[in-house]
Amino acid sequence: MKPLVPLEDMEQIANGVDHPEGICKTLDGIVYLSGEAGQIYRIEPDDTFTEVANTGGFTLGLAADSHGMIYACDPANKRVYRVDPDSGAVEEFSAGTPQAPFKNPNWGAFDSRGNYYVSDSGGWKTADGRIFLVRPGRATEVWSEESRDFPNGMAVSPDESSLWVLESTPGRLLRFPIRDDHTAGPMEVLADLTGSVPDGIAFATDGSVVISCYRPDIVYRWSASSGLEVLGHDPEGTVLAAPTNVVFTGPDLDILVMPNIGRWHATRFRVPGLSGVPLFYPNADQLGIEPEVQDGMKLSDRKD
């Protein structure tokens, strides 16, 4: 399939960043990246980057709340951390449950009510992955054990009726109904992505999803009506180099940005006619965060 966007129409930004994998956009439009040594980076207006915090581990998936706090998955420390990018303070948000601690927390996604879904990928090709739910107040539970084969990137559907999940080995796109009590319905396979290692997913306003792949160096769009289309492909792995996750940015959410864990930059481009659905940004009350940590987080720089 011929890519819709040629490589010469893609920009390389945040040059020099340390093998970024996770990405998120805050309500005020700031984009953050994660690094392989626990870094949280802010992309500046001039497309440079600044390290604003560090978990001391290896940061993967990022999400944000309405106050601009960052929620970072750290498989090295087997934690999800809540990070204040203004002060650099780091607080444990969840470690799983006492009976089922996180093994490999990879990606997190919020709904509008403060529920935070976490993919725990497990080991590579060991079929021991699962999905957790951190409810408001930080009570954590195993949400589903049906997705076993390295559940990775996830997104809550725009109408909040389902959670869409990418499995990496073998590649599949899954959908789980979200019941009224926020428990998981039965898993449905939407697409077979064998031959690729899908990693990140983002919803578009036309009902399609953008899927970035760790291997090969490719970005797809998938819809039920059209199947897979190639948005971008880099056979040399230079402009797109293991693009792991993806987010829509810009005032009109029509700019795609993706980190490249295989190199030292993020990639930015537009697809004519394609724009993203706004993400969910719960507030402190919805999250059940204590009042003393709502403003500026008021935490020490020490991780709990």
Secondary structure, 3 states (H helix, E strand, C coil): CCCCCCHHHCEEECCCCCCCCCEEECCCCCEEEECCCCEEEEECCCCCEEEEEECCCCCCCEEECCCCCEEEEECCCCEEEEECCCCCCEEEEECECCCCECCCEEEEEECCCCCEEEEECCCCCCCCCEEEEECCCCCEEEEECCCCCCEEEEEECCCCCEEEEEEECCEEEEEEEECCCCCECCCEEEEECCCCEEEEEEEECCCCEEEEEEECCEEEEEECCCEEEEEEECCCCCCCCCECCCEEECCCCCEEEEEECCCCCEEEECCCCCCECCCCCCCHHHHCCCHHHCCCCCCCCCCC
